[in-house]
Amino acid sequence: MGKVTGFLEYERTAPAKEDAKERLKHYNEFVLDLGAEQIGKEAARCMDCGVPFCQSGCPLGNVIPEFNDAVYDGDWQLASTILLSTNNFPEFTGRICPAPCESACVLGINKSPVSIEEIEKHIIEIAFDKGFIKAEQPLIRTGKRVAVIGSGPAGMAAAAQLNKAGHEVVVYERDDTPGGLLNYGIPDFKLQKDVVRRRIALMEKEGVVFK
């Protein structure tokens, strides 16, 4: 790990929230970023666990200690590569996931757990900002076509995986805008809709068709 004594040296820092008077002026997200330096300290709190229960606590099986190590080293491209190897949409889970990984964190036995969800959100947002996230069409198309009914998070994830496998994917959505629950069930102060639109636009560039 990047700093094996980090959990002894640093305490968990919760992100600040925008002043309530300012929140009244909009419906957008109001949790402020911790910043790269503080996120590095949070990543340093990750212990060199013999058995990283955070991974089994995560429904996606995210390789959490490894991307924490990359964050501590400041290697955001490697961190994003590790994160995206198991998670299609970290920008969603980094905002709305209930974070069972943190409940499973070994450090949480006698201290506050590592802020895994916050680290995850920072990794993907920095990856977008630095241009690491680019549309990648599959090298070979299989010639098979697949219809996905519903463009919620499950439908989008299925479409993304099928497209990576080389199939031509069409996602059908009954509402005016794709996104399903992400668009119509989660308020903007938890998940701004430009984040959803950004991912859908990327998937379209990769060859997924939304109808």
BELGI-V941551 format. One record per pair of residues at least 24 apart in sequence whose C-alpha atoms are under 10 Angstrom apart, sorted by the first residue. I is the first residue (numbers start at 1). J is the second residue. D is the distance in Angstrom with one decimal. If there is no record, write none. Layout:
i = <I I>
j = <J J>
d = <D D>
This chain:
i = <1 1 1 1 1 1 1 1 1 1 1 1 1 1 2 2 2 2 2 2 2 2 2 2 2 2 2 2 2 3 3 3 3 3 3 3 3 3 3 4 4 4 4 4 4 5 5 5 5 5 6 6 6 6 6 6 6 7 7 7 7 7 7 7 7 7 7 7 7 7 8 8 8 8 9 9 9 10 10 10 10 10 10 11 11 11 11 11 11 11 12 12 12 12 12 12 12 12 12 12 13 13 13 13 13 13 13 14 14 14 14 15 15 15 23 26 26 27 27 27 27 27 28 28 28 28 28 28 28 29 29 29 29 29 29 29 30 30 30 31 31 31 33 33 33 34 34 34 35 36 36 36 36 36 36 36 37 37 37 38 38 39 39 39 39 39 39 39 39 39 39 39 40 40 40 40 40 40 40 40 41 41 41 41 42 42 42 42 42 42 42 42 42 43 43 43 43 43 43 43 43 43 43 43 43 44 44 44 44 44 44 44 45 45 45 45 45 45 45 46 46 46 46 46 46 46 46 47 47 47 47 48 49 49 49 51 52 52 52 52 53 53 53 53 53 53 54 54 54 54 54 54 54 54 54 54 54 55 55 55 55 55 56 56 56 56 57 57 57 57 57 57 57 58 58 58 58 58 58 58 59 59 59 60 60 60 60 61 61 61 61 62 62 62 62 63 64 64 64 64 65 67 67 67 67 68 68 68 68 68 70 71 71 71 71 75 76 76 76 76 76 76 76 77 77 77 77 77 77 77 77 78 78 78 79 79 79 79 79 80 80 80 80 80 80 80 80 80 80 81 81 81 81 81 83 83 83 84 84 84 87 88 88 88 88 88 88 88 89 89 89 89 89 89 89 89 90 90 90 90 90 90 90 91 91 91 91 91 91 91 91 91 91 91 92 92 92 92 92 92 92 92 92 92 92 93 93 93 93 93 94 94 94 94 94 94 94 94 94 95 95 95 95 95 95 96 96 96 96 125 128 133 134 134 134 134 135 135 135 135 135 135 135 136 136 136 136 136 136 137 137 137 137 137 137 137 137 137 137 138 138 138 138 138 138 138 139 139 139 140 140 140 140 141 141 141 141 142 142 142 143 143 144 144 145 145 146 146 147 147 147 148 148 148 149 149 149 150 150 150 150 150 150 150 150 151 151 151 151 151 151 151 151 151 151 151 152 152 152 152 152 152 152 152 153 153 153 153 153 153 153 154 154 154 155 155 156 156 156 156 156 156 159 159 159 159 159 160 160 160 160 160 162 163 163 163 163 164 164 164 166 167 167 168 168 168 169 169 169 169 170 170 170 170 170 171 171 171 171 172 172 172 173 173 174 175 176 177 177 178 178 179>
j = <43 44 45 46 47 48 49 65 66 68 69 70 72 73 40 43 44 45 46 47 48 65 66 68 69 70 71 72 73 41 43 44 45 46 47 48 69 72 73 44 45 46 47 48 49 44 45 46 47 48 41 42 43 44 45 46 47 41 42 43 44 45 46 47 48 107 111 112 113 114 44 45 47 111 41 44 45 38 41 42 43 44 45 41 42 45 111 112 113 114 38 39 41 42 45 111 112 113 114 115 38 39 41 42 112 114 115 38 42 115 118 39 115 118 189 188 189 187 188 189 190 192 187 188 189 190 191 192 193 95 187 188 189 190 191 192 188 189 190 95 189 190 118 121 122 118 119 122 122 71 72 74 119 122 123 126 71 72 74 72 119 68 71 72 74 115 116 118 119 120 122 123 68 69 70 71 72 73 74 119 68 71 72 114 68 71 72 113 114 115 116 118 119 67 68 69 70 71 72 73 114 115 116 118 119 68 69 70 71 72 73 114 69 72 107 112 113 114 115 72 105 106 107 113 114 115 116 105 106 107 114 106 105 106 107 106 101 104 105 106 101 102 103 104 105 106 99 100 101 102 103 104 105 106 113 114 116 100 101 102 104 105 100 101 104 105 99 100 101 102 103 104 105 97 99 100 101 102 103 104 99 100 101 86 87 88 101 85 86 87 101 86 87 101 120 87 101 116 119 120 116 116 119 120 123 114 116 119 120 123 123 119 120 122 123 123 122 123 124 126 127 130 132 123 124 126 127 130 131 132 133 123 127 132 119 120 123 124 127 120 122 123 124 125 126 127 128 132 133 123 124 127 132 133 120 123 124 123 124 133 157 153 156 157 158 160 161 199 121 124 153 156 157 160 196 199 117 120 121 122 123 124 125 120 121 122 123 124 125 128 191 195 196 199 120 121 124 153 182 190 191 192 195 196 199 117 118 120 121 191 118 119 120 121 122 123 124 125 191 120 121 189 190 191 192 182 186 190 191 195 198 202 202 203 205 206 201 202 203 204 205 206 207 164 202 203 205 206 207 163 164 165 166 203 204 205 206 207 208 163 164 165 166 167 206 207 164 165 166 164 165 166 167 165 166 167 168 166 167 168 167 168 168 169 169 170 170 171 171 172 209 172 173 210 173 174 211 174 175 178 179 180 181 210 211 175 177 178 179 180 181 182 183 200 210 211 178 179 180 181 182 183 184 185 178 179 180 181 182 183 196 179 180 181 179 180 180 199 200 203 208 210 203 207 208 209 210 203 204 206 207 208 208 203 206 207 208 206 207 208 207 207 208 207 208 209 207 208 209 210 207 208 209 210 211 208 209 210 211 209 210 211 210 211 211 211 211 210 211 210 211 210>
d = <9.6 8.0 9.8 7.9 7.5 6.0 9.5 7.7 8.0 8.3 5.6 9.0 8.8 9.6 9.9 8.5 6.5 9.5 8.9 9.5 9.2 9.8 9.6 8.3 5.2 7.8 8.8 6.0 6.6 9.3 8.8 5.4 7.7 8.3 8.4 8.9 8.2 7.8 9.4 7.5 8.0 7.9 6.3 6.5 10.0 7.9 7.6 9.1 7.9 9.3 7.4 8.4 8.3 4.8 4.5 7.1 7.6 9.1 8.6 9.2 6.8 4.0 6.5 6.5 9.8 7.7 8.9 9.7 9.4 8.7 9.7 7.6 9.5 9.8 9.2 9.0 8.0 9.9 6.8 7.5 10.0 8.0 6.5 8.7 8.0 7.8 8.4 7.6 9.3 9.1 9.6 9.9 8.7 6.6 8.0 8.7 6.2 7.3 6.7 7.1 7.9 9.0 9.1 7.6 9.4 9.4 8.1 10.0 9.9 8.0 9.0 10.0 9.8 8.4 9.3 9.5 8.8 8.1 5.9 5.6 9.3 8.7 8.5 5.2 4.4 7.7 7.9 6.1 9.1 9.6 9.1 6.3 3.9 5.7 6.7 6.5 9.7 6.4 8.3 9.9 8.6 8.8 8.6 9.4 8.0 8.3 9.3 8.6 8.2 8.8 9.5 8.6 9.3 7.8 9.4 9.0 9.8 9.0 9.2 9.9 9.8 9.4 7.8 8.0 10.0 8.5 9.7 7.9 6.2 9.8 7.8 9.4 8.2 9.1 9.3 5.9 4.7 7.9 7.5 8.5 9.9 9.2 7.1 9.8 8.4 9.2 8.3 9.6 6.3 6.4 8.2 9.0 7.6 8.5 4.8 6.7 8.6 6.3 5.6 9.3 7.2 7.9 8.0 10.0 7.2 7.2 7.3 10.0 8.4 5.9 9.2 8.9 9.9 9.5 8.4 9.9 8.5 6.2 8.9 9.6 8.8 9.1 7.7 8.6 6.2 9.2 9.0 9.2 7.9 7.2 9.0 10.0 9.5 7.6 9.2 9.0 9.7 8.6 7.5 7.5 7.6 9.3 9.3 5.6 6.1 6.9 9.5 7.8 4.4 6.5 7.8 5.0 5.1 7.6 10.0 9.7 9.0 9.6 6.7 9.8 8.3 8.8 9.3 7.6 8.0 9.9 8.6 5.6 4.6 7.9 7.6 5.5 8.2 9.9 7.5 6.0 4.9 8.7 9.6 8.4 9.5 8.1 8.4 6.3 6.6 9.6 9.9 9.9 6.7 8.5 9.3 5.6 6.9 9.0 9.9 9.7 8.8 7.7 9.7 8.9 9.6 9.9 9.0 8.6 8.7 9.7 8.3 7.7 8.9 9.6 9.9 8.2 9.8 9.5 7.7 9.8 9.3 6.4 8.7 7.2 6.7 9.0 8.9 8.5 9.4 8.9 6.6 8.8 9.5 6.5 9.3 9.6 9.7 9.8 10.0 9.1 6.6 8.7 8.8 8.7 9.6 5.8 6.1 9.4 8.7 6.4 9.5 8.1 8.7 9.6 9.6 9.3 9.0 9.5 7.6 8.1 8.2 9.9 8.6 9.9 9.1 9.7 9.0 6.4 9.5 7.5 8.3 9.9 10.0 8.7 8.6 9.2 7.9 9.8 9.6 8.0 9.2 6.5 6.5 9.4 8.4 6.3 9.0 7.8 5.7 8.6 8.8 6.0 7.0 9.8 9.0 7.3 8.6 8.8 9.8 8.1 9.8 8.9 8.4 9.6 7.3 9.7 8.0 7.9 9.6 7.6 9.8 8.1 7.7 9.8 6.2 7.8 5.4 4.3 8.1 9.2 8.5 9.7 9.8 8.9 6.7 10.0 6.6 6.6 9.7 9.7 8.7 6.7 7.2 9.8 9.9 8.9 7.5 9.9 9.1 9.0 9.3 5.8 7.2 8.6 5.9 5.3 9.0 8.5 8.9 8.9 7.9 5.6 8.9 7.9 7.2 9.9 8.3 9.2 9.9 7.8 4.7 6.6 9.5 7.2 5.6 7.1 5.5 8.8 7.9 8.8 9.0 9.4 7.6 9.4 8.5 5.8 8.9 8.0 4.4 5.9 7.4 5.4 5.5 7.9 6.4 7.0 6.2 8.7 5.9 7.8 6.4 8.5 5.9 7.3 9.7 6.2 8.9 9.4 6.7 8.9 9.9 7.4 9.2 8.2 8.4 7.0 9.9 9.6 9.7 9.2 8.9 5.4 5.2 5.4 8.6 9.2 9.9 9.6 7.9 9.3 7.3 4.8 3.9 5.5 6.5 8.3 9.5 10.0 9.9 6.9 7.1 7.2 6.9 9.9 9.9 9.8 9.3 9.7 8.8 8.8 9.3 9.5 8.4 8.8 9.4 9.7 8.7 10.0 7.1 9.2 9.9 7.1 10.0 8.8 9.5 7.6 9.3 8.9 7.8 7.2 6.7 8.7 9.5 9.9 9.7 9.5 9.4 7.4 7.1 8.4 7.6 5.4 6.3 8.6 9.1 6.1 4.7 5.9 7.1 7.4 6.0 4.7 6.1 8.5 6.0 4.9 7.3 6.0 8.3 9.5 9.2 9.2 9.0 7.1 8.1 9.9>
